[in-house]
Amino acid sequence: NAGVTQTPKFRILKIGQSMTLQCTQDMNHNYMYWYRQDPGMGLKLIYYSVGAGITDKGEVPNGYNVSRSTTEDFPLRLELAAPSQTSVYFCASLRGRTTDTQYFGPGTRLTVL
Amino acid sequence: AQKITQTQPGMFVQEKEAVTLDCTYDTSDQSYGLFWYKQPSSGEMIFLIYQGSYDEQNATEGRYSLNFQKARKSANLVISASQLGDSAMYFCAMREGLSGGSNYKLTFGKGTLLTVNP
């Protein structure tokens, strides 16, 4: 099992550009999440999905969009990138039992200049 | 009010000594879970330990234990016999609404940077 994989690892964007952060898990988990981590801070939830075709907003969804067409993939789309979106982005997945921990991907470090 | 509060931005400990990292939480739910994660300088999030609100005993995982005081709403992480490799950021997180509809979302604290000195 590869677990949760994220691409790219690093990316530099110019203000106003768009990009998609990819997230794939091979554990057949129903639940998937996108978090952002700003310097010196904890993780904040952007969007999450409880299954293919179902997504919902988290704490900080503005400026992002997601889709979940398959169980495995949960891409995060940034439209019109802004410097405030400079952050490390983590994708996570979960099977769905109460005591389950979320499995995290390695993260994508994004800089918007 | 913050749901998860970690009041120690940084902590230092000597190798082989024990250290306690503080975490207090705020919830009105009766059923919830508390997690601790380690984030080394390489950046990945590593799960350490879990405590359910109805668990009567404190959770332990090897050198990690969770000092759970429900009435005080605290869930402190205790690392025994610290090692140099324990130097990292440590995050406390909470999952609320376990009775239903929580979607297993996590709320994180801001973290504590632990440095283990030789």
Interface residues (C-beta under 8 A of the other chain):
Chain A: Y31 Y33 Y35 G40 M41 G42 L43 K44 L45 Y48 V50 D56 G58 V88 F90 A92 L94 G96 T98 T99 D100 T101 Q102 F104 P106 G107 R109
Chain B: I4 G33 F35 G43 E44 M45 F47 Y50 G52 F91 A93 L98 N103 Y104 K105 L106 T107 F108 G109 K110 G111
